[in-house]
């Protein structure tokens, strides 16, 4: 700060371009930012001086779409704002490159599939190098070993990550690229395995053989958080179970192929139709298996016949009844989605066994047809099947309804079976600041609705392995009850390759030896630990521990609102269990991007826009403007019209600044030195109109600062942009002649202090506006900053503007003075536009009627208004008491009389 006055700005002026343009700024400034390390985290060790961001690692499975640009821009605006506030911003970038999306992409891209029986082939070459978006069927995929497949995953994700990084750089994300991580890398694997072993030691992780949701296409278990309920076509079949005397009792089912798995008929305890039957037994049709009729409050009296068969398992209600009523387990669906090959021992009737043999090995669809035909022939089908639509669970990435299969899986406690833990996680949600706050209810509803712990194991190949082995008994049985764990200092490990302590490779899968856990962790089990991954929680080094203490718990988790139940909740669960706290203090939730038809953009719908296109067309600042204009938590439409406005804003900033910086360079004014240094001292602002501008700027700074501190980036942008356009359209026009120091239309030359006041106001305001717009338009604002401050670093390391100096310089002047003056100027312009003459046409005289509230303001600015409006004669003001401004009304200025001069003569063209 200058000793002259708080808020004084001294600028090093550079030569100005002949023509301004936003084209090419991305490449120019991205390169210089990289070279100067302007966004690099500076390893501050004071937690209060650090602002840390848990950046979402995008899934590396193809191409980003413009929806990613939308949400990541929101985060970048906050990161830039906090950096300018003086924080050392810890802003890493990760790549989520493990899990099913990557596997699917690799299978299709290279035309391969895993065969675990194959050995590693170091010379393997895939049959394809990209398939142009075509899906390669499983039968056409070449089988490869697990290790060959993993190498292909790593190879393709590395290529995708380079494309992603180029896009993020072109968008101007201010991440620290030296802090990049991969969710399948050595460090994330160490974090995930260390956290799991600690969960296991505390009893929070456990395995059990239990019914669970299973995707028959991807051959993997699916967690509750990954379910997607979809409408599915089906048929109701009215089927007769019979008492010993042959009397029928009818149920209605959409899944007759599960009749052989029936363990009971269930009705509501209050259903008077069936109360007399509770405790009695009936025989299933076709298979003649005796089953009880039982009561359970989850039965729906108004659905179908009001009584249902409970099979193990048709849906999650079956699982609940099976568990609550201690029913027998009669599973007949295999992991491949087909009926078991062996006739179950509970079917003893000869005819029943023969019918089952007809369905053995069939898909559920084929088995259903066989069973329905047999029911019809036996007289146990009442009428024909009736079409219906039912809501069915799908894996969110799958194409077929999920089955429920009994298997051994790993679980992590998440409050689904523990009331105390559930209450604690609800309390964590109350501690977290949600932006917008109305998203909090989604978290609460999810936690309150949990009905089971988190299934974290997957039967896949590319992911973080569970760091476990199991003893193999002398009779060759695997002892799952006593897993063998490594010490933490050995992590990360792959149990299919590495050995447990005390064993040799020759003992692998041998009696008396050991066997590896072959399942991998669900991708969310690693992604849920991104706060611990990026802050180096698992690393023992002194520098790593110092980083952890300086950045954890983190300040911000930005993410999409659609993964509150998965990423946000699971991250809170992990930090609560391991660290005893929230992983971050704030979360910002973005909405979805809609196409012009207001449908959500998604790859599956084919309506996505590749972000490179609008960036090339309009520039990164324009695309960022569109994204920044949208409020958190609300969906926004892809709108190139908004991008055009953003581009216009960036160009106007360049032009307005060039105009202000060019004034005075040629006239040797005392505050411009020979070395092209210029000083703008707020004490030199003496004209009331100029002070009104500074008063307005002070208000804008306060409002924009509050909005950004509340994570309301769109509100901040709207506030700054509105002031900027008012400044350009009104103030610059009103003060232009005075700033030049030339004679007005009447021949009057402005005083030197008036000239200085206007020039100082232009410089101070545009310099402050450049900083206020920097988080939103990083490229254009950097260009402007270098015109003003070459050699003084980047605008993105400059201090965020403070209002005190501007408010002090305004000396109590009301900011509305500029608004009233602008209204008066607009009225004068309207005279000419209505007369359809040039704006350069002089006004010989005019009388303006002004509301009483604005009379003093317009009178104060009369000289500037008259000059800007080219009034060469009298500009008379009269008070318009009939149009006094009331609450919420517009400021009123209108013309009652005017006389135009002759339009200027156009000079002949060359």
ABEGO torsion letter per residue (X at the ends): XBAABBGBBBBBBBBBBABBBABGAAAAAAAAAAAAGAABBAGBABAAABBBBBBBBBBBAEBBBAAAAAAAAAAAAAAAAAAAAGBBBBBBBBBBABEAAAAAAAAAAAGBBBBAABBBBAABBBABBEAGGBBBBAAABBBBBAAAAAAAAAAAAAAAAAAAAAAAAAAGBABBAAABBBAABAAAAAAAAAAAAAAAAAGABBBBBBBBBBBAAAGBBBBAAABBBBBBBBBBBBBBBBBAAGBBBBBBBABAAAAAABABBBBBAABAAAAAABGBBBBBBGAGBBBBBBBBAABBAABEAGBBBBBOBABAAAAAAAAAAGBBBBBABBAAGBBBABBBAABABAAAAAAAAAABGBBAAAAAAAAAAAAAAAGABBEBBBBBBBBBBBBAABABBBBBBBBBBBBBBAGAABAAAAAAAAAAAAABBBOBAAAAAAAAAAAAABABBBBABBBBABEBBBBBBBBBBAAGBBBAABBBBBBAAAOBBBAAABBBBGBBAAABGBBGBBBBBABBBBAAAAAAAAAAAAAGAABABAAAAAAAAAAOBBABBBBBAAAAAAAAAAAAAAAAAAAGBBABABBBBBBBBBBAAGBBBBAAAGABBBAAAAAAAAEAAAAAAAAAABBBGBBBBBBAAAAAAAAAAAAAAAAAAAAAAABGAAAGBAABBAAGBBBBBAAABABAAAAAAAAAAAAAAAAAAAAAAAGBAAAAAAAAAAAAAAAAAAAAAAAAAAAAGBBBAAGBBBBAAAAAAAAAAAAAAAAAAAAAAAAABAAAAAAAAAAAABGAEBAAABBBBBAAAAAAAAGGBBAAAAAAAAAAAAAAAAAAAAAGBBAABBBABBBBBBBAAAAAAAAAAAAAAAAAAGBABBBBBBBBAAABBBBGBBBBBBBABBBBBBBBBBBBBX
